[in-house]
Amino acid sequence: MGGIRLRWIRIRGAVTQLLMSMVWIPSALATTQAEETLPSVTHRTPVELPVVRLATRNGISEEGVVEASVRLRIEEWIRAGDDATDSTIKADWHLAAANRILSLELEPVCSRKLLEMPIEAGATALALAALDRADQLLARAASSLNPAHAPQGGESRAASASKLEILEAFSQGLRAVLDGDSTVEGVRRARRAASRLSVHLEQSNPAVATSAALWQAVLRGREDDPAAAISVLDAPLAEPLRSAMPDAFFARLLRARLLSREDSFAASLALMMQMEERCETWFSKDEERAEAFRTVVWAELIVLREWAAKLAGEDQAASRQWCRDKNALLIREHFPSGSETLLRLTSAVPVVADAPNPGQSPDSFKE
């Protein structure tokens, strides 16, 4: 990761200028182009992004193998719930199955949504179908936990009911994230889902609180003013809790990204550049560090693309050219093969509902 520090030294002066001015001054960043001059492009030339992939899950390169194994375990848990005679145990099995659908089945498309990566045709529809199934399981769990069915549940039933409420809030939130409805009514549904998630921002479980803040910010980020989304996220350079990673990393990156929605492109890029350095200490494994670093650079490319599109005037040609040249340089430096991997969510939502029988836990898939 020595390249990170070298790149940081090279651009540190530019970052200082960006933070001081908060406006576009091409000459302040001329030093970043001194090492290499890239071909010029016109304002009509589209700013391209590299082809990237999500990192593998648990070291298994075949995504289909992971998905099939996850679904097999979910089916086992559903059958166990169907066969259970105790209503609270029945609910717990169905909660565990619904939780894994939300956490693992939905993770690939949720990671892509979060990272603004292309999503394969039909993938969102399949994810929404899985979400429908999770909601059905949550409804069955709610019925089983009804006092009329579980009058003697006591503390066990109360604990299960609390898990149900958390999972229902996340399910509603992910549905709003995935449907992508930008109509007035769609924005209203997203705001309602975000409000329900806000209840869990003060959860004692850091993973739940961080994930709730992350998805709430994604939903509130659809609004014209991103201030509400920014306000629920921690500062981009704040030290994250290990127990809340990698969601805490994505939340910090999202906050830096949202600044560009306020046309604060310079501030957004400056924070991301500093986040590159933090990847060295925030992640303990070399592979994760590299993936997190590339993920930050990927976000920088998106901001540069949007900034270039915003600079449409003829008098902004030099600024637009810098954005395009910087974009091309970053791709050449960090995405040379066109198949690099980005960091992904470990799970789309935290695991809060475990299988009643510890022996049935999905140990083959670290959650």
Secondary structure, DSSP 8 states (H G I E B T S, - for coil): -HHHHHHHHHHHHHHHHHHHH-S--GGGGGGGGSS-------TTS------EEE--BTTBS-HHHHHHHHHHHHHHHHHHHHH--SHHHHHHHHHHHHHHIIIIISHHHHHHHHHT----TTHHHHHHHHHHHHHHHHHHHHHHTSTTT-TT-HHHHHHHHHHHHHHHHHHHHHHHHHH---SHHHHHHHHHHHHHHHTTTT-SSHHHHHHHHHHHHHHHTTSS-THHHHHTS--TTS---GGGTTHHHHHHHHHHHHHGGGT-HHHHHHHHHHHHHHHHHH-SSHHHHHHHHHHHHHHHHHHHHHHHHH--SGGGHHHHHHHHHHHHHHHHHH-SSS-EEE---S-SS------SSGGGS-TTS--
